[in-house]
Structure formats: structure tokens, C-alpha cells
């Protein structure tokens, strides 16, 4: 299973993890929402459970539930700044469509 971080995403994740003593990695997930059905969730992983898979890229541990892992296969995660806004951006080859506002997607 491949999930890659750009240099910018890895640097942001490392800064985030360095400020949280209990964090063991960056947790990626999806949730049901929006007009297209799914949205990405980026959070701090406080632990790795038996249901999780851990992928390491650019010295960052990425924690993903095995149930969500197929949705992320081949995804590149970037971190971009645009003016005062900053966000993680997902380039996911599994996405079949996105809503008009870009907040949700289908696979």
C-alpha cells in the first residue's frame, strides 16, 4: 500500500507531531459527508490499534485504519499555503468524482 508525502506535507506533519508529546504519527481517515459522500480527515494518532496499518514516509509515521487503506492506495499528500489559508491536499488516483466545492469525493 502506497501513501506518499511531499516534502512540504512531511515538514508540516513533523512540526505538528513535535508539538504534541503523545502523538505517535499522522492519522489519515475518511468520513461520510458532503454531496459526493466522503471527505478526508487528518488528525494526530495518539496510538496504533490492531485495526491500523502504519506506513512510514520521509520520517513520518502515517497511521491508517485497514478499513480505509484501499481508499488511499497510491495517494500523494501535499501541504499548501495560499494567502492566509493552509491545508493538506490529496492527489488520489482512486477518486472518481468530486463535488463542485471540492470538499467531498467518491471512489
C-alpha positions as CSV (number, residue, x, y, z in Angstrom):
1,X,0.0,0.0,0.0
2,X,1.5,3.3,-1.0
3,X,0.8,6.7,0.5
4,X,3.5,9.4,-0.2
5,X,4.1,12.7,1.5
6,X,5.6,15.7,-0.4
7,X,8.4,17.4,1.3
8,X,6.0,20.2,2.4
9,X,3.5,17.7,3.9
10,X,6.2,15.8,5.7
11,X,7.7,19.0,7.2
12,X,4.2,20.2,8.4
13,X,3.5,16.8,9.9
14,X,6.8,16.7,11.7
15,X,6.2,20.2,13.1
16,X,2.7,19.2,14.2
17,X,4.0,16.0,15.8
18,X,6.9,17.7,17.6
19,X,4.4,19.9,19.4
20,X,2.3,17.0,20.7
21,X,4.0,14.8,23.2
22,X,1.5,11.9,22.9
23,X,1.4,11.8,19.1
24,X,2.8,8.6,17.5
25,X,2.0,9.6,13.9
26,X,-0.3,11.3,11.5
27,X,-3.7,9.7,11.2
28,X,-5.4,9.7,7.8
29,X,-9.0,8.7,7.5
30,X,-12.2,9.4,5.6
31,X,-15.7,10.2,6.9
32,X,-19.1,10.3,5.2
33,X,-20.1,13.8,4.4
34,X,-20.9,16.3,1.7
35,X,-22.7,15.9,-1.6
36,X,-20.2,13.4,-3.0
37,X,-20.1,11.1,0.0
38,X,-16.5,11.1,1.5
39,X,-14.1,13.7,3.0
40,X,-10.5,13.3,4.2
41,X,-9.7,13.6,7.8
42,X,-6.1,14.5,9.0
43,X,-5.5,14.1,12.7
44,X,-2.9,13.2,15.4
45,X,-2.6,9.5,16.1
46,X,-2.3,9.0,19.8
47,X,-1.9,5.2,19.4
48,X,-1.8,2.5,16.9
49,X,-4.5,-0.1,17.3
50,X,-4.8,-3.7,16.0
51,X,-7.0,-2.3,13.2
52,X,-4.4,0.1,11.9
53,X,-1.7,-0.1,9.3
54,X,1.5,2.1,9.8
55,X,3.3,3.4,6.7
56,X,6.5,5.5,7.0
57,X,7.5,8.1,4.5
58,X,10.0,10.9,4.9
59,X,10.5,10.1,8.6
60,X,6.8,10.5,9.3
61,X,4.6,7.6,10.6
62,X,1.2,7.6,8.8
63,X,-1.5,5.7,10.6
64,X,-4.5,4.5,8.6
65,X,-7.3,2.1,9.5
66,X,-7.1,-1.1,7.5
67,X,-10.8,-0.4,6.5
68,X,-9.8,2.9,4.9
69,X,-6.5,1.8,3.5
70,X,-7.8,0.8,0.0
71,X,-9.2,4.4,-0.4
72,X,-5.7,5.8,0.0
73,X,-3.7,3.5,-2.2
74,X,-1.4,5.5,-4.5
75,X,-2.3,8.8,-2.8
76,X,0.2,11.7,-2.6
77,X,-0.4,14.1,0.3
78,X,0.8,17.7,-0.1
79,X,0.6,20.7,2.2
80,X,-0.1,24.0,0.5
81,X,-0.4,27.6,1.6
82,X,-2.5,30.2,-0.3
83,X,-2.5,33.6,1.3
84,X,-3.7,33.0,4.9
85,X,-5.1,29.6,4.1
86,X,-3.2,26.4,4.5
87,X,-4.3,22.8,4.0
88,X,-3.4,19.3,3.2
89,X,-4.2,18.4,-0.4
90,X,-4.8,14.8,-1.5
91,X,-3.9,13.6,-5.0
92,X,-5.7,10.4,-5.0
93,X,-5.9,8.2,-8.2
94,X,-8.9,6.3,-6.8
95,X,-11.2,9.3,-6.9
96,X,-14.0,9.0,-9.5
97,X,-15.6,12.4,-8.8
98,X,-15.7,15.4,-6.6
99,X,-18.4,17.8,-5.5
100,X,-18.3,21.3,-7.0
101,X,-16.7,22.9,-3.9
102,X,-14.0,20.2,-3.6
103,X,-14.9,19.2,-0.1
104,X,-16.0,15.7,-0.8
105,X,-15.3,12.9,-3.3
106,X,-16.4,9.5,-4.5
107,X,-14.4,6.4,-5.3
